[in-house]
Amino acid sequence: MLADLYDAVNALIYLFQLSNSDKPKKVEPFPAYPRPGAPAAAQAPKKPTPLLARLRGEDAPAPVIGPGQRKVPLPPSPP
């Protein structure tokens, strides 16, 4: 019952945003609140960034820096 209330409030917020927006086609509705007992939505596993992988001590491929990019490459991980 609480999930239905949450969805109703989100629907009202969505309608309010839709009616007061300059670009109503870009306003997206909120996803439905997950119900108990319903299967969870599958999420794709996220790839770790090279920085986080190196902070964890994992071997990560060094980022390829091409011309015109302003990113500073990470130093090589210690052996």
N, C-alpha and C positions, 0 to 999 in steps of 0.2 A: 504494500500500500504506500509505503514511503517512496519507493522508486517511481510510482505513478505520479505522486505529488511533485517529485523532482523533475520528471519529464514535462509535467504541465507548466511548471515555472519556467523551464528552459524554452518551451514553446512560446510562452508569452514574451520572454526576452527576445527570442528570435523575431517575432512579429514586430516588436518595438524597434529593433535594429533595422529591420526591413523597411518599415514605414518612414524612418528618419534618416536613412542612408542616402547619400548622393549617388551611389552605385549599388542598387539593390541586387543586381545579379551576382555580385561578389560576396554577398553575405551568405555564409554557410550555416545550416542548422546544426545544433549540438547533437552528438551521438546519444543514443538511448542509454539510460543508466543500466548497468548489467544486473540482471535478475539472479537471485540465488537459485542454484540448481541448473542454470543454463550453461552450456559449454562456453569456455572462454574463447575469445577471438584469438586466432593464431597471429603472432607477431614474428616478423623476420628477425633473426638474430643480428645484432649490430656488430659491425667489424670494429675492433679497437683501433684507435688512431695510433700512429707510430709513437707519439709522445707518451701516451698512456701505457703502451706495451713496453716501452723502454723503462718507464718508471716502475713497472711491475717486475722488471728483470727478464722479460721475455725477449727472444730474438725477433726483431721486426725488420722488414726490408727498409732500407734507407729511402726517403722520398726523393723522387727525381725532380730536380729543379731545372727548368728550361729557361731560355732567355725571356726577359720581361717579367718574370715572377719575382715578387718581393719577399717571398718566404725565406727564412734563414734555415738551412738544413741542420738537423740535429747532429751532434758529434757521434762518432761510432761508439757502440756499446763496449764496455770493457770485457776482456775475455774471461 
